[in-house]
Amino acid sequence: MDKHHNHLLLQHHQHLHHHQKLSLAKSSRQSCSEWIFRDVPSDITIEVNGGNFALHKFPLVSRSGRIRRIVAEHRDSDISKVELLNLPGGAETFELAAKFCYGINFEITSSNVAQLLCVSDYLEMTEEYSKDNLASRTEEYLDSIVCKSLEMCVQVLKQSENLLPLADELNIVTRCIDAIASKACAEQIASSFSRLEYSSSGRLHMSKQAKGNDGGGGDWWIEDLSVLRIDLYQRVMNAMKCRGVRPESIGASLLSYAERQLTKTGHQEHEQAVVETIVALLPVEKLVVPISFLFGLLRRAVMLDASVSCRLDLERRIGSQLDMATLDDLLIPSFRHAGDTLFEIDTVHRILVNFSQQGGDDSEDEESVFECGDDSSPHTPSQSAMFKVAKLVDSYLAEIAPDANLDLPKFLLIAEALPLHARTLHDGLYRAIDLYLKAHQGLSDSDKKKLSKLIDFQKLSQEAGAHAAQNERLPLQSIVQVLYFEQLKLRSSLCTSYSDEETKPKQQQHQSWRINSGALSAAMSPKDNYASLRRENRELKLELARLRMRLNDLEKEHICMKRDMQRSHSRKFMSSFSKKMGKLSFFGGHHSSSRGSSSPSKQSFRTDSKAMERTCASMD
């Protein structure tokens, strides 16, 4: 036997220059013996995936326990053909294994080591049958070469995707994943040490430049991992988390992976698995990924009908940093049946609830978006964050208001999602409500009242107040309130102007102007009530116009007085000053009653703030 073996090896070396690489068979009848000994007749044919290899028993049985056992079992029948079913790596990998049996040299690389490990296990090419067999040679290459290189580990994992579960059973996947995680962590630690510096006080700290770098150093692997299949990528990320790789690096990798995988034209099941896995892998720390990325994932989750837990997790994360969002972020299209709203209203509402009710566990974190002040609860967002979100919500309401399918309850749901103190100015809310009234002209009076009650007319700017005073889409009671508060603002402006010049007569400090209340009572009929409101509305508009004219006159007189004061300080000027102030006074009964068209009626009542509140309550 040994003599025959030596003869074969001698012939192998003599004919080595004739050997060529095997081309895979395209049909079961095509011969695959270009590289074997041409002058030694084959005595066994191995069929793998439809391809035939005309080989010799001796080189195969000397290395492969599986083939030795098959040949031994058919010794009596002198078997000449063997079919190897489900051989890992297919015909191409079997060719390499056969070459190894024949002693033909080939290179083990990161592109074939996983296949060779699996085929050596399948063919039982272990030390039990031959020293330095294929299994031990490939194991040595994996441990000493591949696991020292993060890039090569990624390549082996990529090759292992089609070799599962055998690649897992042989510990190929686990060894590569552990090596990747360890290498990435070690590189980050080394990079962090290189960025340490001493402050002026002698304390060691991380340089500001290093803090500003999202991933820090040693994160070149982020792009490489994007080629992995989602199940193996998930295992790599979990291993990195356990090893202590920075959350910022994990987030950057997730973003890179999503961009690569979700831009492909793939099956819905694949994309859904990618989205749900990425969301599950997101670090618990805030600000490690942009909020626009979270919204992008949420859009995909809505479109792909991802799991409820996935969507709720995204909504919670977005709610915790909603003050960083933009209007475009919030406009999530609805992918449901026709007749529904254009945008995801319920999703945005849940985000707003999350924002308003967010926990304060990390309120002491320097990077937290919740900067709690002395008077704020650790379980509520900061005042500045609340103001930003309020503006965002008002813009969102204005955007969705023209949607004909948006019913009033859903509009109110968004408008009332934030607490009352969130808005310091109600201009945005007023604009959104006005747009809704324009697009839904069939609303009942009660529905219009529900909308108008959302507006605090005292918090309208002068421009918005002037618009509301002329807005016939608003209920009449609301217009009356607008006009009333507009007059209060003008009164306040006039009083402030007098106070600045210290020219306000003392006898007028405790007087107020009068308007006709319409004497509303429960005994009034609806027709009389409406007529009274219309009459009061007209009188309020006249009074408002009069006050504005007086404010303009006062401002002009102030300019003249300042000019005169600069020119002269004589008694003549002071006398002129007193006369001018007497003419400008409008709080006294004599001057106001001289204007017949605008004087209050004899049935008017004093309208301080409490009286007005009672009037508004009776209107409702």
Secondary structure, 3 states (H helix, E strand, C coil): CHHHHHHHHHHHHHCHHHCCCCCCCCCCCCCCCCCCCCCCCCCEEEEECCEEEEECHHHHHCCCHHHHHHHHHCCCCCCCEEECCCCCCHHHHHHHHHHHHHCCCCCCCCCCHHHHHHHHHHCCCCCCCCCCCHHHHHHHHHHHCHHHCHHHHHHHHHHHCCCCCHHHHCCHHHHHHHHHHHHHHHHHHHHHHHCEEECCCCCEEECHHHHHCCCCCCCCHHHHHCCCCHHHHHHHHHHHHHHCCCHHHHHHHHHHHHHHHCCCCCCHHHHHHHHHHHHHHCCCCCCCCCHHHHHHHHHHHHHCCCCHHHHHHHHHHHHCCHHHCCHHHHCCECCCCCCCCCECHHHHHHHHHHHHCCCCCCCCCCCCCCCCCCCCCCCCCCHHHHHHHHHHHHHHHHHHCCCCCCCHHHHHHHHCCCCHHHCCCCHHHHHHHHHHHHHCCCCCHHHHHHHHCCCCHHHCCHHHHHHHHCCCCCCHHHHHHHHHHHHHHHHHHHHHHHHHHCCCCHHHCCCCCEECCCCCCCCCCHHHHHHHHHHHHHHHHHHHHHHHHHHHHHHHHHHHHHHHHHHCCCHHHHHHHHHHHHHHCCCCHHHHHCCCCCCCCCCCEECCHHHHHHHHHHHC
